[in-house]
Amino acid sequence: MSQINGNFWKALPVALLLCASFVQPSLAQEKERMLRTLTVSGRGVESIPTTLSQVNVGVEVQGKDAKQVQQEAARRSSAVVTLIKSRPGVEKLQTTNINLNPVYSYTNNVQRITGYSATNTVNFRIPTDRTGNLLDDVVKAGATRIDGISFVATDEAISQAQRQALQKATQDAQQQANAVFTTLGLKSKEVVNIQINGAVPPRPVYREMAASVRADAAAPPTPVVGGEQQVEASVTLQISY
């Protein structure tokens, strides 16, 4: 038994040396491979039409009595919301603000309450080609505020544009790398690292609109025209040579 143990310990350094001889070249090769790399970043941009309008509308009522002011604002807001819900294509309807505030006046540096102001606002999306008519109708229903409008693309269009922007960014990075390698007379081997810096969702295109407190049935509908959004993506490639 002792003879076997002795032989084992004598052979162990040789085995470790053999293992080290196999490991060391691969580590050296890996280090060399990582040192001989080119890093390039590509950018892709995809433009998409904005087919949806995101609208903020509301009711503002002023009066002497807080309870009456709040009740009147609630009544008008209910009529506006009912109208909006009845229209096809409306989505993501939600209340965004409910306020009841005192109105002050100042006389000889003395502050006193002269009345109250109630504001109820809602936000919703609707196809842009239907926005003008709906804005005119919500004013007829009792809305006194149009707090701006923004234009966005559909979720499906944005997702597809993000994929296309990533493809363009990857191709841009690859083309840059090819140009460098060709100029220097080098040959690319493989992509050793990929970093996707993201396909950024587009920001809504915002437009301010003044509220119209009167709606003339004979007047043409409020013109609402959308635009385009840009989806950007960035990809970084590390390529060995």
RAURKA-V276059 format. One record per backbone hydrogen bond with DSSP energy under -0.5 kcal/mol. NH is the residue of the N-H (numbers start at 1). CO is the residue of the C=O. Records with the same first field share a line. If there is no record, write none. Layout:
# RAURKA-V276059
NH->CO + CO
This chain:
# RAURKA-V276059
5->1
6->2
7->3
8->4
9->5
10->6
11->7
12->8
13->9
15->11
16->12
17->13
18->14
19->15
20->16
21->17
22->18
23->19
24->20
25->21
26->22
27->23
28->24
29->25
30->26
31->27
32->28
33->29
34->30
35->31
36->32
37->35
38->239
40->38 + 237
42->235
44->233
46->231
48->229
50->227
51->49 + 152
52->152
53->126
54->150
55->53 + 124
56->148
57->55 + 122
58->145
59->120
61->118
63->116
69->65
70->66
71->67
72->68
73->69
74->70
75->71
76->72
77->73
78->74
79->75
80->76
81->77
82->78
83->79
84->80
85->81
86->82
87->83 + 84
90->87
91->125
94->123
96->121
97->121
99->119
101->117
103->115
104->102
105->112
107->110
110->107
111->109
112->105
114->103
115->103
116->63
117->101
118->61
119->99
120->59
121->97
122->57
123->94
124->55
125->91
126->53
128->51
130->127
131->128
132->128
134->130
135->131
136->132
137->133
138->134
139->135
140->136
141->137
142->138 + 139
143->138
144->58
145->58
147->56
148->146
149->207
150->54
151->205
152->52
158->154
159->155
160->156
161->157
162->158
163->159
164->160
165->161
166->162
167->163
168->164
169->165
170->166
171->167
172->168
173->169
174->170
175->171
176->172
177->173
178->174
179->175
180->176
181->177
182->178
183->179
184->180
185->181 + 182
186->181
189->240
192->190 + 238
193->238
195->236
197->195 + 234
198->234
200->198 + 232
205->151
206->204
207->149
213->211
217->215
219->216
222->132
229->48
231->46
232->200 + 230
233->44
234->198
235->42
236->195
237->40
238->193
239->38 + 237
240->190
241->36
